[in-house]
């Protein structure tokens, strides 16, 4: 007969695994919901940037419009949108996958079958790896700490003369950026254009990396500088990198938080599942099989 302490631990593990799986079911819904909202937000940004490029290329007739590829027909954006959509897609996939894992976990805890517990543990390990991977990717997106963002987006906007962040109309994406991100105005005239058409761009008042505009600064840009030529900490004074950071944080942070919080539940489920697999006597599936041979009236 198993020791009473082990028996109670075994019973607690079974009941706790069922409860944890019910909580995990809630996380499945949260995963799908958070992932869907973040994905829709990211897809809206990709759609709006694509429309911006179509309008921009048609308006300027310029094959080198910032953030756009005007050689394509229709024009396309060079901003890699898939990099900040992937974590959201991954979270939805994990949510659907976890739904079947939850059903398996509850069934395994109720039936106490060694093969089901082993299958559930395998599902758990795969789920933990997926959650950690997509959570880490979402965290990288929320901090813009990835090569796919730093180079094609930050690198492009922080280069050029005049700087490219001034040649990108931030106001066209006002649904994603605060008003301060397009408080400045830059008027560009192509010297090769005989009609001298003016192209107006709205941009942040500080330099892309948060400094002060030192040359040809407008009164608005000068008002955002202190005597040390540093950008003031005011609502209307913001840099291009800070504007992008706010957007990426909205896309990635909810996904990362949901993913890493759920890891606590996954590790708890893994611990309870391993305890159940050992059986009441600690001899693993063989002990469970022996327990099943005991009449139901004597099991407790």
C-alpha positions in Angstrom: 0.0 0.0 0.0 1.3 3.5 -0.8 2.3 5.8 2.0 -0.5 8.2 3.0 1.7 11.2 2.2 2.4 10.0 -1.3 -1.3 9.2 -1.8 -2.4 12.6 -0.8 0.2 14.2 -3.0 -1.0 12.1 -5.9 -4.6 13.1 -5.4 -3.7 16.7 -5.0 -1.7 16.6 -8.3 -4.6 15.1 -10.2 -7.1 17.7 -8.9 -4.6 20.5 -9.3 -3.9 19.5 -12.9 -7.5 19.7 -13.8 -7.8 23.2 -12.2 -4.6 24.4 -13.9 -6.0 23.1 -17.3 -9.2 25.1 -16.7 -7.0 28.2 -16.1 -5.0 27.3 -19.2 -8.2 27.2 -21.2 -8.8 30.8 -20.2 -5.3 31.6 -21.5 -6.2 29.9 -24.8 -9.0 32.4 -25.2 -6.7 35.3 -24.1 -4.0 34.1 -26.6 -6.4 34.1 -29.5 -8.0 37.4 -28.5 -4.8 39.3 -27.8 -3.1 37.8 -30.9 -6.1 38.7 -33.1 -6.2 42.4 -31.9 -2.4 42.8 -32.2 -2.5 41.2 -35.7 -5.3 43.5 -36.9 -3.4 46.5 -35.6 -0.2 45.4 -37.3 -2.1 44.6 -40.6 -3.8 48.0 -40.5 -0.3 49.6 -40.3 0.9 47.6 -43.2 -2.1 48.4 -45.3 -1.9 52.2 -44.5 1.9 52.3 -45.4 1.1 50.5 -48.7 -1.6 53.0 -49.5 0.8 55.9 -48.5 3.4 54.6 -50.9 0.9 54.4 -53.8 -0.2 58.0 -53.2 3.4 59.2 -52.5 4.9 57.7 -55.7 2.0 58.9 -57.8 2.3 62.4 -56.3 6.1 62.8 -56.5 6.9 60.6 -59.4 10.0 59.7 -57.4 11.5 56.2 -57.6 13.3 56.8 -54.3 10.5 57.9 -51.9 11.4 57.1 -48.3 9.9 53.9 -47.2 8.6 53.1 -50.6 9.5 51.2 -53.8 8.1 53.1 -56.7 9.5 50.8 -59.3 6.8 48.3 -58.6 3.3 48.6 -60.0 1.5 49.4 -57.8 4.1 50.9 -55.5 4.9 48.9 -52.4 6.4 49.7 -49.0 9.9 48.7 -48.0 8.9 48.5 -44.3 9.0 44.8 -43.3 5.6 44.4 -41.8 5.8 40.6 -41.4 8.4 41.0 -38.6 5.9 42.6 -36.2 2.9 40.5 -37.4 4.7 37.1 -36.8 4.5 37.1 -32.9 0.7 37.8 -33.1 0.2 35.0 -35.6 2.3 32.7 -33.4 0.2 33.6 -30.3 -3.0 32.6 -32.2 -1.4 29.3 -33.3 -0.3 28.6 -29.7 -3.9 29.4 -28.5 -5.4 26.9 -30.9 -2.8 24.3 -30.1 -3.2 24.8 -26.4 -6.9 24.2 -26.7 -6.3 20.6 -27.7 -3.6 20.2 -25.1 -6.0 21.3 -22.4 -8.5 18.7 -23.4 -5.8 16.0 -23.4 -4.6 17.2 -20.0 -8.1 17.0 -18.4 -8.8 13.6 -19.9 -5.4 12.3 -18.8 -5.9 13.5 -15.2 -9.3 11.9 -15.0 -8.5 8.6 -16.7 -5.0 8.3 -15.0 -3.5 6.5 -18.1 0.2 6.5 -18.3 0.3 6.8 -22.1 -2.0 9.8 -22.0 0.1 11.5 -19.3 3.2 11.0 -21.4 1.5 12.4 -24.5 0.3 15.4 -22.4 3.8 16.0 -21.1 5.1 16.0 -24.7 2.4 18.5 -25.7 3.4 20.7 -22.7 7.1 20.7 -23.6 6.3 21.7 -27.2 3.9 24.4 -25.9 6.4 25.9 -23.6 9.0 26.1 -26.4 6.5 27.8 -28.7 5.3 30.3 -26.1 8.9 31.1 -25.1 9.9 31.6 -28.7 7.0 33.8 -29.7 7.1 35.7 -26.4 10.8 36.5 -27.0 10.1 37.6 -30.5 7.3 39.8 -29.3 9.5 41.3 -26.6 12.2 42.0 -29.3 9.5 43.8 -31.4 8.2 45.8 -28.5 11.7 47.2 -27.9 12.6 47.4 -31.6 15.6 45.2 -30.7 15.8 43.2 -33.9 17.8 43.5 -37.1 14.7 43.5 -39.3 13.6 46.7 -37.6 16.8 48.5 -36.8 18.1 48.3 -40.4 15.2 48.6 -42.8 13.3 51.1 -40.6 15.5 52.9 -38.1 18.5 52.8 -40.3 16.7 54.3 -43.3 14.9 57.0 -41.5 18.1 58.1 -39.6 20.1 58.6 -42.8 20.2 61.0 -45.7 20.6 64.7 -46.2 18.1 66.1 -45.6 17.4 63.3 -43.1 14.9 60.8 -44.3 12.7 61.1 -41.3 11.8 64.6 -42.6 11.0 63.2 -46.1 8.4 60.8 -44.7 5.0 62.1 -44.0 4.2 60.9 -40.5 0.8 62.5 -40.5 -0.4 60.0 -43.1 -0.2 57.4 -40.4 -1.8 59.5 -37.7 -3.9 56.5 -36.5 -0.7 54.9 -35.2 1.4 57.9 -34.0 0.6 60.7 -31.5 0.1 64.2 -32.8 3.6 65.3 -31.7 5.0 62.9 -34.3 3.9 65.1 -37.1 4.1 68.6 -35.5 6.9 69.7 -37.7 6.7 70.7 -41.4 9.3 70.3 -44.1 8.8 71.5 -47.6 10.9 69.8 -50.3 11.3 71.1 -53.8 13.0 68.9 -56.4 15.7 71.0 -58.1 15.1 69.0 -61.3 11.4 69.8 -61.3 10.8 72.7 -63.6 7.4 73.4 -62.1 9.0 73.7 -58.7 6.3 71.7 -57.1 6.4 71.8 -53.3 6.1 68.6 -51.4 5.1 69.0 -47.8 6.0 66.4 -45.1 5.0 66.4 -41.5 7.6 65.0 -39.0 8.7 65.1 -35.4 10.4 68.2 -34.1 13.5 66.5 -32.7 16.1 64.6 -34.7 15.5 60.9 -35.2 17.6 59.9 -32.3 16.3 62.5 -29.9 18.7 65.4 -30.4 18.2 69.0 -31.6 18.0 70.1 -35.2 21.2 72.2 -35.6 20.9 73.5 -39.1 18.0 75.2 -40.8 15.9 74.7 -37.7 12.4 76.1 -37.7 11.1 78.1 -34.8 9.1 75.1 -33.6 12.3 72.9 -33.7 14.3 75.6 -31.9 11.6 75.7 -29.2 12.2 72.0 -28.4 15.9 72.6 -27.7 17.7 73.6 -24.5 21.0 75.4 -24.2 22.9 72.1 -24.3 21.3 71.3 -27.6 19.2 68.5 -26.1 15.6 67.8 -27.0 13.3 69.1 -24.3 11.0 66.7 -22.4 7.8 68.2 -23.6 4.6 66.6 -25.0 5.2 68.3 -28.4 8.9 67.5 -28.5 9.5 63.9 -29.6 12.0 62.0 -31.8 11.2 59.7 -34.7 12.7 56.7 -32.9 10.4 57.4 -29.9 7.4 57.6 -32.2 8.2 54.2 -33.8 8.9 52.8 -30.3 5.4 53.7 -29.2 4.0 51.8 -32.2 6.1 48.7 -31.8 5.4 48.6 -28.1 1.6 48.5 -28.8 2.2 45.7 -31.3 4.6 43.5 -29.3 4.1 44.2 -25.6 0.6 42.7 -25.1 1.8 39.5 -26.9 4.9 39.3 -24.8 3.1 39.8 -21.5 0.4 37.2 -22.3 3.0 34.7 -23.4 5.3 35.0 -20.4 2.5 35.0 -17.9 1.2 31.8 -19.3 4.5 30.1 -18.8 3.8 30.0 -15.0 0.7 27.9 -15.7 2.6 25.7 -18.2 5.3 24.8 -15.7 2.8 24.2 -12.9 0.9 21.8 -15.2 4.2 20.1 -16.1 5.0 19.5 -12.4 1.6 18.1 -11.7 1.7 15.9 -14.8 5.0 14.4 -13.7 3.7 13.7 -10.2 0.7 11.9 -11.7 2.9 9.9 -14.0 4.8 8.5 -11.0 1.6 7.1 -9.6 0.4 6.8 -6.0 3.4 4.6 -5.1 6.0 6.5 -7.1 6.6 3.6 -9.5 5.4 5.4 -12.6 2.8 4.0 -15.0 3.1 0.5 -13.6 1.9 1.8 -10.3 -1.0 3.4 -12.0 -1.9 0.2 -13.7 -1.8 -1.6 -10.4 -4.0 1.1 -8.8 -6.6 0.6 -11.6 -6.9 -3.1 -10.6 -8.0 -2.1 -7.1 -11.8 -2.0 -6.7 -13.2 1.5 -6.9 -14.6 1.3 -3.4 -11.1 0.8 -2.0 -9.1 3.3 -4.0 -9.6 6.2 -1.5 
